């Protein structure tokens, strides 16, 4: 646009020059063939010539001012492009006076603010990285402490009981075979419970994220692995689910791990069923065991675990429900709506 205006001014200047030159030639010819003695006529022609000369001078001055304007605009354009490229340390040279001085100062102030904001954002990112690293370390430490407590409270005590019962059986096997047999039976029962406890702890130590596979593939692989390593029988009815983000899939995989771990440790079940399906754009995950069940109102440890699972389900916009009765098993239901925009 500036270039077009400059070209127009140049054309106007050239046209004015040729017009004045033509007028001068016309006056010369007129004076040669028709001498003019009337003072009014001579004065008029002189005034017209002066007016034409003034117009030429003003046009030249406007053209020069326009050149300065174009240079300022080009400098501002280069400055803005420099800021856009990321060099926020660049600044304009401020004029000592004139109308451009406040404009150049304002642009430099804007660059100062942008530079300050970018530095603040970078400090915030650094702080977030540090905070996330700290949170991760604290979570790892807390998980290790929890596993250490579980090992001490359950497996360690069970191993101590095994040692005591085995020693008692060894002492009484000759004098009281019946009591020794009871002690050996207790050893077998406690060993089975300790084994289940260790399997549950090892399940907690598995990766909590899916390694590139889908939720259905990850759950199928997990259940096949448990079927070969535990005395429990696992049944699975798992359908592939489309429309889930990786974050939701990882969350659900972790929840299923938690439920299976609880079943291994506490249910005394012989069979566990896992089903994954969809009903009306809602994912439905069910984990059922035929174990001894429990009372959520009185079992504080189980209640705390269920509260944690419920909170994790709510984090992904889902609904958690549980059905359990003494000696009638436990059934966990997790329902999560599938977002249509994800499909």
RABELTA-V549637 format. One record per residue. OMEGA is omega in radians with two decimals (NA if undefined). Layout:
omega
OMEGA
OMEGA
This chain:
omega
3.10
3.14
3.13
3.13
3.12
3.11
3.11
3.11
3.11
3.13
3.11
3.11
3.13
3.13
3.13
3.12
3.14
3.12
3.13
3.12
3.10
3.12
3.13
3.11
-3.14
3.13
3.10
3.13
-3.11
-3.14
3.14
-3.04
-3.12
3.14
-3.07
3.12
-3.13
-3.09
-3.12
-3.13
3.12
3.12
3.14
3.13
3.11
3.11
3.13
3.12
3.12
3.11
3.13
3.12
3.10
3.13
3.12
3.13
3.13
3.12
3.12
3.12
3.11
3.12
3.12
3.10
3.13
3.08
3.11
3.11
-3.14
3.12
3.11
-3.13
3.10
3.11
3.12
3.13
3.10
3.13
3.14
3.10
3.10
3.09
-3.12
3.14
3.08
3.13
-3.04
3.10
-3.12
3.10
3.09
2.98
-3.04
3.10
3.14
3.14
3.11
-3.07
-3.10
-3.06
3.14
3.11
-3.14
3.10
3.14
3.11
3.09
3.09
3.09
3.09
3.09
-3.13
3.11
3.13
3.13
-3.13
3.13
3.11
3.11
3.12
3.13
3.08
3.13
3.10
3.11
3.13
3.13
3.12
3.12
-3.12
3.14
3.10
3.12
3.13
-3.14
3.13
3.12
3.12
3.10
3.13
3.13
3.14
3.10
3.12
3.13
3.11
3.11
3.10
3.14
3.12
-3.13
-3.03
-3.05
-3.00
-3.12
3.12
3.12
3.10
3.08
3.10
3.10
-3.14
-3.14
-3.13
3.13
3.10
3.13
3.12
3.14
-3.12
-3.01
-3.05
3.13
-3.05
-3.09
-3.09
-3.12
3.12
3.11
3.12
3.10
3.11
3.12
3.09
3.08
3.09
3.14
-3.12
-3.14
3.11
3.11
3.14
3.12
3.11
3.11
3.12
3.14
3.10
3.12
3.12
3.10
3.08
3.08
-3.11
3.08
3.05
-3.10
3.13
3.07
-3.08
3.09
-3.13
3.11
3.11
-3.13
3.13
3.14
3.14
3.11
3.13
3.14
-3.09
3.09
3.13
3.13
3.14
-3.10
-3.03
-3.12
3.10
3.09
3.04
-3.13
3.05
-3.08
3.00
-2.96
3.12
3.05
-3.12
3.07
3.03
3.12
3.04
3.14
3.13
3.12
3.13
3.12
3.13
-3.12
3.10
3.12
3.12
3.12
3.05
-3.13
-3.12
3.13
3.10
3.10
3.13
3.13
-3.02
-2.90
-2.91
-3.01
-3.11
3.04
-3.08
3.10
3.11
3.09
3.10
3.12
-3.10
3.08
3.06
3.09
3.11
3.09
3.04
3.13
3.09
-3.12
3.04
-3.10
3.00
-3.11
-3.06
-3.00
-3.12
3.12
3.11
-3.11
-3.11
-3.07
-3.13
-3.04
-3.12
3.13
-3.14
3.12
3.11
3.12
3.10
3.12
3.12
3.13
3.13
3.13
3.10
-3.14
3.11
3.13
3.05
-3.09
-3.13
-3.11
3.06
-3.07
3.05
3.13
3.07
-3.14
3.12
3.14
3.07
-3.08
3.11
3.11
3.13
3.07
3.13
-3.10
3.09
3.10
-3.12
-3.10
-3.13
3.12
-3.06
NA
